[in-house]
């Protein structure tokens, strides 16, 4: 516990600090609860994305079985090229987090008469897989930022609840006791001085 001064000025400073901690604590607790909920939702979104990726991989496996050799697979992959990943930003519990919008692909075309009927569906499936993969990256970053903010906020709540508020209350208690003792001593000294003064006056009168 930090060293304190047993003065009325220090008492007021400790009381002001206590009021500030007590005033801000509910806001921090509310933020912590909100972040806990957002982290849970973020975890669920990651799990949903992984499930969607798995389902799509199973779907694509059926398409890949239709390709006769690696050259066809290579051609299939050249038809899907990322131009850019469109992202945005949202504010959750006071912190900015990235959001996923969509993936824009290069506008490639192929000869419909020179390719198998399933190429269109296979290309779309691959685009969906790429979009899910890029979305997962953003979801991971969201989860990282939210988890870090939750950890920081939880530390602040614990600091206020378990350290700062109890410390201020204890300091106020100790200062009040000390000031009370000083007041009592001052009163006692005053009475003694007054009594001695009266006795001295009485002695002078008697003489």
N, CA, C and O of each residue as an XYZ file, in Angstrom:
828
protein
N       0.840     -1.197      0.000
C       0.000      0.000      0.000
C       0.874      1.246      0.000
O       1.823      1.334      0.779
N       0.569      2.206     -0.859
C       1.378      3.416     -0.983
C       1.302      4.242      0.301
O       0.300      4.222      1.017
N       2.400      4.975      0.573
C       2.446      5.820      1.765
C       1.494      7.000      1.601
O       1.445      7.623      0.540
N       0.752      7.299      2.637
C      -0.220      8.399      2.576
C       0.089      9.416      3.659
O       0.762      9.116      4.646
N      -0.419     10.632      3.454
C      -0.284     11.697      4.440
C      -1.563     11.763      5.269
O      -2.665     11.674      4.727
N      -1.420     11.915      6.542
C      -2.586     11.955      7.425
C      -3.034     13.396      7.609
O      -2.912     13.981      8.685
N      -3.559     13.948      6.515
C      -4.030     15.334      6.527
C      -5.436     15.394      5.937
O      -5.892     14.459      5.280
N      -6.114     16.519      6.186
C      -7.449     16.697      5.631
C      -7.402     16.796      4.106
O      -8.331     16.366      3.423
N      -6.321     17.361      3.578
C      -6.156     17.451      2.120
C      -6.050     16.060      1.506
O      -6.648     15.770      0.470
N      -5.269     15.204      2.174
C      -5.125     13.824      1.690
C      -6.450     13.070      1.818
O      -6.794     12.265      0.952
N      -7.185     13.329      2.885
C      -8.485     12.691      3.068
C      -9.425     13.024      1.912
O     -10.097     12.145      1.372
N      -9.462     14.305      1.539
C     -10.322     14.720      0.429
C      -9.867     14.074     -0.883
O     -10.690     13.651     -1.694
N      -8.551     14.005     -1.079
C      -8.020     13.401     -2.306
C      -8.418     11.931     -2.397
O      -8.792     11.453     -3.468
N      -8.340     11.217     -1.283
C      -8.724      9.802     -1.254
C     -10.229      9.642     -1.480
O     -10.654      8.719     -2.176
N     -11.023     10.515     -0.911
C     -12.473     10.463     -1.095
C     -12.848     10.737     -2.551
O     -13.737     10.089     -3.104
N     -12.164     11.699     -3.163
C     -12.416     12.008     -4.579
C     -12.034     10.826     -5.471
O     -12.749     10.500     -6.418
N     -10.911     10.194     -5.166
C     -10.479      9.030     -5.941
C     -11.481      7.887     -5.807
O     -11.800      7.213     -6.787
N     -11.970      7.677     -4.597
C     -12.948      6.619     -4.359
C     -14.217      6.872     -5.171
O     -14.753      5.952     -5.790
N     -14.695      8.112     -5.170
C     -15.893      8.451     -5.947
C     -15.681      8.177     -7.426
O     -16.579      7.679     -8.106
N     -14.488      8.503     -7.925
C     -14.185      8.301     -9.340
C     -14.167      6.816     -9.682
O     -14.738      6.403    -10.691
N     -13.515      6.013     -8.846
C     -13.452      4.568     -9.094
C     -14.850      3.943     -9.057
O     -15.199      3.119     -9.902
N     -15.644      4.354     -8.056
C     -16.997      3.807     -7.909
C     -17.881      4.226     -9.089
O     -18.739      3.460     -9.525
N     -17.671      5.435     -9.600
C     -18.472      5.930    -10.725
C     -18.131      5.194    -12.023
O     -19.025      4.884    -12.809
N     -16.853      4.915    -12.252
C     -16.436      4.286    -13.501
C     -16.576      2.766    -13.503
O     -16.655      2.156    -14.569
N     -16.607      2.153    -12.330
C     -16.648      0.691    -12.254
C     -17.854      0.081    -12.978
O     -17.666     -0.874    -13.732
N     -19.089      0.586    -12.789
C     -20.229     -0.006    -13.508
C     -20.076      0.052    -15.028
O     -20.500     -0.864    -15.732
N     -19.468      1.134    -15.535
C     -19.245      1.253    -16.978
C     -18.286      0.170    -17.457
O     -18.501     -0.445    -18.501
N     -17.227     -0.054    -16.684
C     -16.262     -1.097    -17.042
C     -16.896     -2.483    -16.962
O     -16.649     -3.336    -17.815
N     -17.714     -2.701    -15.935
C     -18.380     -4.005    -15.788
C     -19.331     -4.265    -16.951
O     -19.418     -5.387    -17.451
N     -20.048     -3.217    -17.380
C     -20.958     -3.351    -18.520
C     -20.184     -3.647    -19.792
O     -20.588     -4.490    -20.594
N     -19.064     -2.948    -19.975
C     -18.221     -3.186    -21.153
C     -17.680     -4.616    -21.140
O     -17.620     -5.268    -22.183
N     -17.291     -5.099    -19.971
C     -16.787     -6.467    -19.848
C     -17.859     -7.477    -20.260
O     -17.576     -8.425    -20.992
N     -19.092     -7.270    -19.786
C     -20.188     -8.170    -20.141
C     -20.462     -8.158    -21.641
O     -20.692     -9.201    -22.252
N     -20.434     -6.962    -22.223
C     -20.671     -6.843    -23.662
C     -19.575     -7.554    -24.451
O     -19.858     -8.246    -25.428
N     -18.334     -7.383    -24.028
C     -17.213     -8.026    -24.714
C     -17.272     -9.545    -24.573
O     -16.957    -10.271    -25.516
N     -17.672    -10.021    -23.406
C     -17.813    -11.472    -23.219
C     -18.821    -12.046    -24.207
O     -18.599    -13.106    -24.792
N     -19.940    -11.330    -24.388
C     -20.957    -11.766    -25.342
C     -20.409    -11.724    -26.767
O     -20.629    -12.651    -27.546
N     -19.692    -10.643    -27.110
C     -19.153    -10.503    -28.462
C     -18.100    -11.563    -28.754
O     -18.023    -12.060    -29.878
N     -17.294    -11.915    -27.771
C     -16.289    -12.960    -27.963
C     -16.970    -14.303    -28.215
O     -16.523    -15.082    -29.057
N     -18.058    -14.572    -27.479
C     -18.808    -15.819    -27.708
C     -19.389    -15.844    -29.120
O     -19.308    -16.858    -29.815
N     -19.976    -14.716    -29.539
C     -20.547    -14.644    -30.885
C     -19.456    -14.805    -31.947
O     -19.658    -15.457    -32.971
N     -18.296    -14.197    -31.682
C     -17.174    -14.305    -32.611
C     -16.715    -15.753    -32.743
O     -16.412    -16.221    -33.840
N     -16.666    -16.451    -31.620
C     -16.285    -17.868    -31.643
C     -17.284    -18.681    -32.446
O     -16.902    -19.567    -33.210
N     -18.561    -18.380    -32.275
C     -19.602    -19.092    -33.029
C     -19.472    -18.828    -34.534
O     -19.661    -19.738    -35.341
N     -19.150    -17.584    -34.910
C     -18.988    -17.254    -36.319
C     -17.805    -17.991    -36.921
O     -17.872    -18.436    -38.066
N     -16.730    -18.126    -36.169
C     -15.574    -18.886    -36.645
C     -15.943    -20.353    -36.864
O     -15.553    -20.964    -37.859
N     -16.689    -20.897    -35.931
C     -17.102    -22.297    -36.050
C     -18.033    -22.495    -37.245
O     -17.924    -23.494    -37.957
N     -18.944    -21.551    -37.469
C     -19.848    -21.634    -38.621
C     -19.072    -21.577    -39.933
O     -19.362    -22.309    -40.879
N     -18.085    -20.695    -39.964
C     -17.276    -20.558    -41.176
C     -16.517    -21.856    -41.463
O     -16.465    -22.312    -42.605
N     -15.936    -22.440    -40.427
C     -15.202    -23.695    -40.614
C     -16.126    -24.807    -41.086
O     -15.748    -25.621    -41.929
N     -17.329    -24.840    -40.545
C     -18.299    -25.854    -40.964
C     -18.672    -25.651    -42.431
O     -18.795    -26.615    -43.187
N     -18.852    -24.376    -42.831
C     -19.191    -24.083    -44.229
C     -18.035    -24.456    -45.153
O     -18.250    -24.964    -46.253
N     -16.805    -24.201    -44.698
C     -15.644    -24.580    -45.507
C     -15.568    -26.096    -45.685
O     -15.276    -26.584    -46.777
N     -15.830    -26.826    -44.623
C     -15.782    -28.285    -44.707
C     -16.839    -28.808    -45.672
O     -16.571    -29.689    -46.489
N     -18.052    -28.249    -45.566
C     -19.127    -28.679    -46.464
C     -18.765    -28.380    -47.914
O     -19.068    -29.170    -48.807
N     -18.124    -27.252    -48.147
C     -17.750    -26.867    -49.505
C     -16.621    -27.742    -50.037
O     -16.597    -28.089    -51.218
N     -15.680    -28.098    -49.151
C     -14.596    -29.007    -49.564
C     -15.171    -30.348    -49.983
O     -14.736    -30.930    -50.977
N     -16.147    -30.840    -49.231
C     -16.807    -32.101    -49.593
C     -17.500    -31.968    -50.948
O     -17.467    -32.887    -51.766
N     -18.120    -30.824    -51.171
C     -18.800    -30.582    -52.441
C     -17.801    -30.515    -53.602
O     -18.035    -31.063    -54.679
N     -16.677    -29.823    -53.351
C     -15.658    -29.694    -54.389
C     -14.967    -31.013    -54.685
O     -14.512    -31.243    -55.805
N     -14.886    -31.873    -53.690
C     -14.258    -33.178    -53.906
C     -15.004    -33.948    -54.985
O     -14.404    -34.659    -55.791
N     -16.322    -33.793    -54.984
C     -17.124    -34.472    -56.006
C     -16.815    -33.910    -57.393
O     -16.770    -34.659    -58.369
N     -16.602    -32.601    -57.484
C     -16.243    -31.991    -58.760
C     -14.872    -32.459    -59.232
O     -14.687    -32.776    -60.407
N     -13.907    -32.500    -58.306
C     -12.540    -32.843    -58.669
C     -12.437    -34.264    -59.218
O     -11.567    -34.567    -60.035
N     -13.324    -35.112    -58.763
C     -13.330    -36.482    -59.278
C     -13.669    -36.533    -60.768
O     -13.357    -37.506    -61.454
N     -14.315    -35.463    -61.259
C     -14.703    -35.418    -62.669
C     -13.540    -35.028    -63.586
O     -13.583    -35.260    -64.794
N     -12.478    -34.420    -62.978
C     -11.332    -34.021    -63.788
C     -10.431    -35.231    -64.020
O     -10.149    -36.000    -63.101
N      -9.993    -35.381    -65.251
C      -9.246    -36.588    -65.624
C      -7.770    -36.524    -65.288
O      -7.149    -37.564    -65.068
N      -7.178    -35.310    -65.240
C      -5.744    -35.216    -64.937
C      -5.432    -33.885    -64.256
O      -6.301    -33.026    -64.106
N      -4.168    -33.734    -63.846
C      -3.741    -32.527    -63.134
C      -3.815    -31.287    -64.017
O      -4.026    -30.180    -63.521
N      -3.644    -31.470    -65.320
C      -3.713    -30.327    -66.235
C      -5.085    -29.686    -66.185
O      -5.203    -28.461    -66.222
N      -6.124    -30.504    -66.101
C      -7.471    -29.972    -66.012
C      -7.681    -29.245    -64.684
O      -8.339    -28.206    -64.627
N      -7.110    -29.807    -63.620
C      -7.212    -29.154    -62.307
C      -6.514    -27.807    -62.350
O      -7.028    -26.822    -61.822
N      -5.337    -27.759    -62.981
C      -4.602    -26.509    -63.101
C      -5.383    -25.473    -63.882
O      -5.414    -24.302    -63.504
N      -6.012    -25.891    -64.967
C      -6.838    -24.987    -65.765
C      -8.004    -24.461    -64.931
O      -8.342    -23.278    -64.977
N      -8.589    -25.341    -64.195
C      -9.717    -25.011    -63.325
C      -9.325    -23.915    -62.325
O     -10.097    -22.989    -62.072
N      -8.102    -24.035    -61.753
C      -7.643    -23.065    -60.760
C      -7.310    -21.708    -61.383
O      -7.435    -20.677    -60.723
N      -6.893    -21.702    -62.637
C      -6.565    -20.423    -63.288
C      -7.804    -19.570    -63.534
O      -7.698    -18.368    -63.774
N      -8.958    -20.182    -63.476
C     -10.194    -19.449    -63.727
C     -10.645    -18.613    -62.530
O     -11.582    -17.823    -62.642
N      -9.975    -18.787    -61.377
C     -10.360    -18.055    -60.161
C      -9.161    -17.264    -59.651
O      -8.242    -17.834    -59.063
N      -9.170    -15.966    -59.873
C      -8.091    -15.090    -59.416
C      -8.693    -13.916    -58.631
O      -9.624    -13.255    -59.091
N      -8.148    -13.678    -57.458
C      -8.647    -12.591    -56.613
C      -8.181    -11.238    -57.160
O      -6.994    -11.030    -57.411
N      -9.125    -10.341    -57.336
C      -8.766     -8.960    -57.685
C      -8.545     -8.157    -56.406
O      -7.524     -7.484    -56.260
N      -9.492     -8.226    -55.490
C      -9.360     -7.520    -54.211
C     -10.342     -8.087    -53.192
O     -11.371     -8.662    -53.545
N     -10.000     -7.911    -51.928
C     -10.878     -8.309    -50.827
C     -11.465     -7.032    -50.229
O     -10.730     -6.178    -49.733
N     -12.782     -6.907    -50.277
C     -13.461     -5.717    -49.772
C     -13.775     -5.903    -48.286
O     -14.464     -6.847    -47.898
N     -13.263     -4.994    -47.470
C     -13.511     -5.053    -46.022
C     -14.085     -3.719    -45.550
O     -14.041     -2.716    -46.263
N     -14.616     -3.734    -44.348
C     -15.150     -2.519    -43.737
C     -14.668     -2.414    -42.308
O     -13.670     -3.027    -41.930
N     -15.376     -1.643    -41.525
C     -15.006     -1.469    -40.117
C     -16.261     -1.250    -39.287
O     -17.183     -0.547    -39.702
N     -16.281     -1.854    -38.126
C     -17.394     -1.688    -37.193
C     -16.837     -1.292    -35.830
O     -15.650     -1.468    -35.556
N     -17.704     -0.761    -34.990
C     -17.301     -0.364    -33.643
C     -18.059     -1.221    -32.642
O     -19.287     -1.175    -32.571
N     -17.318     -1.998    -31.874
C     -17.930     -2.857    -30.865
C     -17.312     -2.528    -29.509
O     -16.103     -2.646    -29.312
N     -18.169     -2.115    -28.585
C     -17.719     -1.780    -27.223
C     -16.592     -0.758    -27.246
O     -15.682     -0.799    -26.418
N     -16.666      0.169    -28.215
C     -15.688      1.246    -28.263
C     -14.397      0.938    -28.996
O     -13.495      1.776    -29.025
N     -14.283     -0.257    -29.594
C     -13.057     -0.581    -30.327
C     -13.393     -0.844    -31.794
O     -14.405     -1.479    -32.090
N     -12.556     -0.362    -32.716
C     -12.784     -0.603    -34.149
C     -12.321     -2.001    -34.533
O     -11.216     -2.413    -34.183
N     -13.167     -2.726    -35.251
C     -12.776     -4.054    -35.721
C     -13.072     -4.154    -37.218
O     -14.019     -3.536    -37.703
N     -12.270     -4.927    -37.951
C     -12.507     -5.081    -39.385
C     -13.702     -5.993    -39.645
O     -13.995     -6.889    -38.853
N     -14.380     -5.760    -40.746
C     -15.498     -6.615    -41.148
C     -15.278     -7.068    -42.590
O     -14.658     -6.369    -43.391
N     -15.791     -8.233    -42.895
C     -15.659     -8.783    -44.247
C     -16.893     -8.429    -45.059
O     -18.023     -8.580    -44.595
N     -16.662     -7.952    -46.284
C     -17.752     -7.649    -47.195
C     -17.828     -8.714    -48.286
O     -18.783     -9.488    -48.347
N     -16.817     -8.743    -49.140
C     -16.835     -9.717    -50.235
C     -15.457     -9.782    -50.891
O     -14.582     -8.953    -50.641
N     -15.302    -10.787    -51.728
C     -14.105    -10.917    -52.557
C     -14.501    -10.611    -53.997
O     -15.480    -11.147    -54.517
N     -13.726     -9.744    -54.625
C     -13.944     -9.478    -56.050
C     -12.896    -10.248    -56.852
O     -11.702    -10.181    -56.562
N     -13.362    -10.976    -57.858
C     -12.477    -11.817    -58.661
C     -12.225    -11.180    -60.028
O     -13.022    -10.385    -60.526
N     -11.098    -11.554    -60.609
C     -10.804    -11.094    -61.964
C     -11.852    -11.663    -62.920
O     -12.204    -12.839    -62.828
N     -12.350    -10.834    -63.834
C     -13.383    -11.301    -64.771
C     -12.785    -12.176    -65.890
O     -12.483    -11.693    -66.981
N     -12.627    -13.443    -65.596
C     -12.079    -14.371    -66.590
C     -13.211    -15.123    -67.278
O     -14.246    -15.399    -66.671
N     -13.010    -15.442    -68.515
C     -14.008    -16.200    -69.282
C     -13.353    -17.416    -69.912
O     -12.130    -17.491    -70.028
N     -14.168    -18.346    -70.309
C     -13.673    -19.553    -70.975
C     -14.683    -19.986    -72.031
O     -15.849    -19.592    -72.018
N     -14.191    -20.806    -72.936
C     -15.008    -21.278    -74.045
C     -16.014    -22.311    -73.548
O     -15.643    -23.412    -73.139
N     -17.268    -21.946    -73.587
C     -18.305    -22.849    -73.087
C     -18.405    -24.132    -73.905
O     -18.827    -25.172    -73.400
N     -18.006    -24.043    -75.187
C     -18.111    -25.226    -76.050
C     -16.896    -26.136    -75.940
O     -16.907    -27.279    -76.398
N     -15.810    -25.581    -75.299
C     -14.577    -26.361    -75.211
C     -14.317    -26.866    -73.795
O     -13.259    -27.435    -73.526
N     -15.268    -26.665    -72.892
C     -15.113    -27.133    -71.515
C     -16.312    -27.985    -71.121
O     -17.388    -27.919    -71.714
N     -16.074    -28.777    -70.101
C     -17.131    -29.683    -69.637
C     -18.246    -28.872    -68.952
O     -18.043    -27.738    -68.516
N     -19.410    -29.490    -68.877
C     -20.588    -28.829    -68.340
C     -20.447    -28.439    -66.868
O     -21.100    -27.504    -66.402
N     -19.593    -29.158    -66.140
C     -19.502    -28.940    -64.702
C     -18.494    -27.839    -64.331
O     -18.353    -27.510    -63.153
N     -17.799    -27.272    -65.316
C     -16.786    -26.259    -65.010
C     -17.407    -25.031    -64.339
O     -16.842    -24.506    -63.380
N     -18.560    -24.566    -64.827
C     -19.207    -23.385    -64.232
C     -19.479    -23.589    -62.742
O     -19.177    -22.731    -61.912
N     -20.049    -24.736    -62.432
C     -20.359    -25.016    -61.025
C     -19.083    -25.173    -60.203
O     -19.020    -24.739    -59.053
N     -18.072    -25.794    -60.796
C     -16.815    -25.991    -60.078
C     -16.134    -24.655    -59.791
O     -15.605    -24.447    -58.699
N     -16.147    -23.756    -60.765
C     -15.547    -22.437    -60.579
C     -16.278    -21.663    -59.480
O     -15.643    -21.015    -58.647
N     -17.592    -21.732    -59.479
C     -18.361    -21.035    -58.440
C     -18.063    -21.608    -57.069
O     -17.966    -20.871    -56.087
N     -17.916    -22.931    -57.002
C     -17.592    -23.564    -55.726
C     -16.231    -23.108    -55.229
O     -16.045    -22.861    -54.037
N     -15.272    -22.995    -56.159
C     -13.943    -22.535    -55.761
C     -13.989    -21.082    -55.298
O     -13.330    -20.717    -54.325
N     -14.770    -20.251    -55.996
C     -14.924    -18.859    -55.566
C     -15.530    -18.785    -54.164
O     -15.108    -17.983    -53.331
N     -16.513    -19.624    -53.926
C     -17.129    -19.658    -52.593
C     -16.109    -20.068    -51.534
O     -16.095    -19.535    -50.425
N     -15.252    -21.030    -51.899
C     -14.234    -21.501    -50.952
C     -13.228    -20.392    -50.646
O     -12.841    -20.196    -49.494
N     -12.816    -19.680    -51.671
C     -11.875    -18.575    -51.477
C     -12.512    -17.479    -50.616
O     -11.857    -16.923    -49.735
N     -13.776    -17.171    -50.869
C     -14.479    -16.146    -50.092
C     -14.573    -16.541    -48.615
O     -14.378    -15.714    -47.724
N     -14.872    -17.806    -48.376
C     -14.956    -18.291    -47.001
C     -13.595    -18.211    -46.305
O     -13.502    -17.864    -45.128
N     -12.552    -18.537    -47.057
C     -11.202    -18.487    -46.485
C     -10.822    -17.056    -46.116
O     -10.266    -16.819    -45.043
N     -11.119    -16.100    -46.999
C     -10.806    -14.703    -46.725
C     -11.663    -14.167    -45.576
O     -11.191    -13.380    -44.756
N     -12.909    -14.593    -45.525
C     -13.785    -14.179    -44.420
C     -13.258    -14.709    -43.096
O     -13.333    -14.030    -42.071
N     -12.724    -15.923    -43.123
C     -12.193    -16.528    -41.897
C     -11.024    -15.709    -41.351
O     -10.891    -15.546    -40.138
N     -10.183    -15.197    -42.242
C      -9.053    -14.369    -41.808
C      -9.549    -13.135    -41.043
O      -8.991    -12.767    -40.009
N     -10.597    -12.508    -41.566
C     -11.159    -11.329    -40.907
C     -11.793    -11.709    -39.576
O     -11.647    -10.995    -38.584
N     -12.495    -12.833    -39.560
C     -13.123    -13.300    -38.324
C     -12.072    -13.599    -37.252
O     -12.283    -13.326    -36.071
N     -10.953    -14.156    -37.672
C      -9.864    -14.422    -36.723
C      -9.331    -13.119    -36.127
O      -9.069    -13.039    -34.927
N      -9.173    -12.099    -36.976
C      -8.679    -10.814    -36.493
C      -9.697    -10.173    -35.545
O      -9.321     -9.581    -34.533
N     -10.994    -10.293    -35.879
C     -12.033     -9.796    -34.974
C     -11.906    -10.461    -33.606
O     -11.915     -9.802    -32.566
N     -11.789    -11.770    -33.641
C     -11.711    -12.537    -32.395
C     -10.476    -12.155    -31.590
O     -10.537    -12.056    -30.365
N      -9.364    -11.941    -32.269
C      -8.128    -11.550    -31.582
C      -8.284    -10.191    -30.900
O      -7.900    -10.026    -29.742
N      -8.850     -9.218    -31.625
C      -9.023     -7.875    -31.077
C     -10.008     -7.865    -29.910
O      -9.759     -7.221    -28.891
N     -11.126     -8.579    -30.058
C     -12.132     -8.624    -28.999
C     -11.598     -9.321    -27.758
O     -11.855     -8.885    -26.636
N     -10.854    -10.403    -27.959
C     -10.289    -11.138    -26.825
C      -9.266    -10.290    -26.081
O      -9.223    -10.291    -24.851
N      -8.443     -9.567    -26.837
C      -7.441     -8.698    -26.214
C      -8.109     -7.576    -25.410
O      -7.673     -7.247    -24.307
N      -9.173     -6.994    -25.976
C      -9.885     -5.923    -25.272
C     -10.604     -6.458    -24.036
O     -10.660     -5.781    -23.010
N     -11.150     -7.665    -24.128
C     -11.803     -8.289    -22.974
C     -10.787     -8.536    -21.864
O     -11.075     -8.298    -20.691
N      -9.611     -9.009    -22.229
C      -8.565     -9.258    -21.238
C      -8.171     -7.951    -20.537
O      -8.028     -7.908    -19.315
N      -8.001     -6.894    -21.327
C      -7.617     -5.591    -20.769
C      -8.709     -5.026    -19.863
O      -8.423     -4.505    -18.785
N      -9.960     -5.133    -20.307
C     -11.080     -4.616    -19.519
C     -11.255     -5.408    -18.227
O     -11.541     -4.829    -17.179
N     -11.087     -6.720    -18.294
C     -11.199     -7.568    -17.100
C     -10.130     -7.196    -16.085
O     -10.384     -7.187    -14.881
N      -8.934     -6.889    -16.574
C      -7.856     -6.477    -15.674
C      -8.197     -5.162    -14.982
O      -7.909     -4.981    -13.799
N      -8.819     -4.239    -15.734
C      -9.200     -2.958    -15.133
C     -10.290     -3.154    -14.077
O     -10.241     -2.552    -13.004
N     -11.271     -4.001    -14.392
C     -12.349     -4.280    -13.432
C     -11.763     -4.869    -12.155
O     -12.118     -4.451    -11.053
N     -10.866     -5.840    -12.305
C     -10.239     -6.462    -11.137
C      -9.415     -5.444    -10.350
O      -9.403     -5.455     -9.119
N      -8.723     -4.560    -11.086
C      -7.912     -3.535    -10.427
C      -8.794     -2.619     -9.577
O      -8.453     -2.300     -8.438
N      -9.928     -2.201    -10.139
C     -10.833     -1.321     -9.404
C     -11.469     -2.055     -8.222
O     -11.487     -1.549     -7.100
N     -11.991     -3.259     -8.491
C     -12.740     -3.997     -7.466
C     -11.848     -4.481     -6.322
O     -12.211     -4.371     -5.151
N     -10.682     -5.015     -6.675
C      -9.866     -5.722     -5.681
C      -8.694     -4.908     -5.136
O      -8.102     -5.268     -4.118
N      -8.359     -3.803     -5.820
C      -7.195     -3.034     -5.370
C      -7.563     -1.583     -5.048
O      -7.484     -1.154     -3.897
N      -7.964     -0.839     -6.070
C      -8.135      0.601     -5.902
C      -9.223      0.989     -4.908
O      -8.988      1.793     -4.005
N     -10.420      0.416     -5.075
C     -11.525      0.772     -4.176
C     -11.241      0.342     -2.733
O     -11.398      1.157     -1.824
N     -10.824     -0.926     -2.487
C     -10.494     -1.307     -1.110
C      -9.340     -0.477     -0.533
O      -9.336     -0.156      0.656
N      -8.374     -0.136     -1.372
C      -7.232      0.654     -0.910
C      -7.680      2.047     -0.478
O      -7.267      2.539      0.572
N      -8.531      2.684     -1.296
C      -9.029      4.016     -0.940
C      -9.852      3.973      0.354
O      -9.709      4.843      1.213
N     -10.697      2.974      0.487
C     -11.517      2.851      1.686
C     -10.643      2.679      2.928
O     -10.908      3.268      3.976
N      -9.596      1.860      2.793
C      -8.696      1.640      3.922
C      -7.918      2.916      4.252
O      -7.735      3.247      5.424
N      -7.465      3.625      3.229
C      -6.747      4.885      3.463
C      -7.641      5.909      4.167
O      -7.211      6.591      5.097
N      -8.895      6.004      3.706
C      -9.844      6.941      4.325
C     -10.071      6.571      5.789
O     -10.111      7.439      6.660
N     -10.219      5.275      6.046
C     -10.424      4.811      7.428
C      -9.238      5.182      8.309
O      -9.426      5.681      9.419
N      -8.016      4.944      7.828
C      -6.807      5.226      8.601
C      -6.630      6.733      8.826
O      -6.265      7.166      9.918
N      -6.892      7.518      7.790
C      -6.739      8.975      7.924
C      -7.742      9.526      8.928
O      -7.402     10.368      9.759
N      -8.979      9.047      8.849
C     -10.012      9.519      9.784
C      -9.647      9.173     11.224
O      -9.837      9.983     12.131
N      -9.125      7.969     11.428
C      -8.724      7.575     12.791
C      -7.613      8.480     13.294
O      -7.639      8.958     14.428
N      -6.610      8.707     12.399
C      -5.485      9.550     12.805
C      -5.930     10.988     13.074
O      -5.514     11.594     14.062
N      -6.776     11.535     12.194
C      -7.269     12.893     12.389
C      -8.119     12.978     13.647
O      -8.084     13.974     14.369
N      -8.886     11.916     13.900
C      -9.698     11.877     15.121
C      -8.815     11.879     16.363
O      -9.107     12.565     17.342
N      -7.729     11.102     16.313
C      -6.795     11.056     17.456
C      -6.131     12.411     17.659
O      -5.944     12.871     18.786
N      -5.777     13.046     16.525
C      -5.139     14.368     16.623
C      -6.102     15.392     17.213
O      -5.707     16.227     18.026
N      -7.366     15.326     16.802
C      -8.374     16.251     17.335
C      -8.554     16.031     18.829
O      -8.654     16.975     19.612
N      -8.593     14.745     19.203
C      -8.747     14.423     20.631
C      -7.572     14.945     21.438
O      -7.745     15.504     22.521
N      -6.370     14.757     20.897
C      -5.166     15.246     21.585
C      -5.170     16.758     21.684
O      -4.791     17.328     22.707
N      -5.603     17.400     20.612
C      -5.651     18.861     20.604
C      -6.631     19.379     21.652
O      -6.349     20.349     22.356
N      -7.785     18.720     21.747
C      -8.787     19.119     22.733
C      -8.243     18.924     24.144
O      -8.418     19.768     25.023
N      -7.573     17.776     24.335
C      -7.009     17.494     25.661
C      -5.944     18.522     26.035
O      -5.901     19.010     27.165
N      -5.080     18.845     25.061
C      -4.032     19.835     25.329
C      -4.642     21.208     25.631
O      -4.151     21.954     26.478
N      -5.713     21.514     24.920
C      -6.382     22.798     25.136
C      -6.976     22.882     26.539
O      -6.877     23.911     27.207
N      -7.599     21.773     26.979
C      -8.194     21.746     28.319
C      -7.119     21.877     29.391
O      -7.285     22.584     30.385
N      -6.000     21.167     29.159
C      -4.898     21.233     30.139
C      -4.349     22.646     30.218
O      -4.106     23.181     31.300
N      -4.157     23.248     29.026
C      -3.614     24.613     28.993
C      -4.568     25.586     29.669
O      -4.143     26.490     30.388
N      -5.881     25.391     29.429
C      -6.881     26.276     30.024
C      -6.903     26.123     31.546
O      -7.037     27.096     32.288
N      -6.765     24.854     31.991
C      -6.781     24.596     33.429
C      -5.568     25.222     34.112
O      -5.675     25.797     35.196
N      -4.413     25.099     33.457
C      -3.189     25.688     34.022
C      -3.293     27.203     34.067
O      -2.840     27.857     35.007
N      -3.909     27.738     33.015
C      -4.077     29.192     32.952
C      -4.997     29.665     34.087
O      -4.735     30.693     34.713
N      -6.074     28.913     34.349
C      -6.993     29.275     35.421
C      -6.317     29.166     36.785
O      -6.512     30.012     37.657
N      -5.515     28.105     36.957
C      -4.812     27.909     38.220
C      -3.816     29.034     38.479
O      -3.650     29.515     39.600
N      -3.158     29.434     37.381
C      -2.168     30.527     37.513
C      -2.866     31.827     37.892
O      -2.361     32.613     38.694
N      -4.043     32.039     37.295
C      -4.790     33.258     37.587
C      -5.271     33.253     39.035
O      -5.248     34.285     39.704
N      -5.712     32.075     39.521
C      -6.193     31.960     40.895
C      -5.055     32.217     41.902
O      -5.252     32.844     42.943
N      -3.843     31.703     41.549
C      -2.709     31.901     42.439
C      -2.331     33.378     42.528
O      -1.989     33.887     43.595
N      -2.403     34.052     41.377
C      -2.085     35.475     41.389
C      -3.111     36.262     42.216
O      -2.771     37.211     42.922
N      -4.379     35.834     42.104
C      -5.433     36.527     42.869
C      -5.247     36.322     44.356
O      -5.474     37.240     45.143
N      -4.833     35.121     44.754
C      -4.667     34.786     46.172
C      -3.500     35.563     46.782
O      -3.526     35.941     47.953
N      -2.478     35.791     45.954
C      -1.329     36.511     46.479
C      -1.572     38.012     46.454
O      -0.705     38.785     46.862
